[in-house]
Amino acid sequence: MVFEITKMGEGPDPWGGYRAGFSGKYTLTRKDFGIDYDLGPSSTTVELTLGIEGIRKK
């Protein structure tokens, strides 16, 4: 599974550190993971949202 990631921003934080934020989305098909029982047509896919915040080590 590969997420397309977008850099949201970066810069100094109020505590003297430096942070960067990233966000990504991925839509998976439940059937691809062996979940094939019927939950209705609107539940054949699942959208995952990933948010990451990194703090630079000194």
C-alpha angles and dihedrals in degrees: 000000000000125000122208101227127202123199106234098190146299140216148113119318127217092260097060096263131113122239138186127195129208134183134190143170132208129183115208131189111232091216090063088064096048096262099128105146115118117259094159133280096285092059101057091101134039124207115215121199120198125195121186130183118189127196118205114237117228 
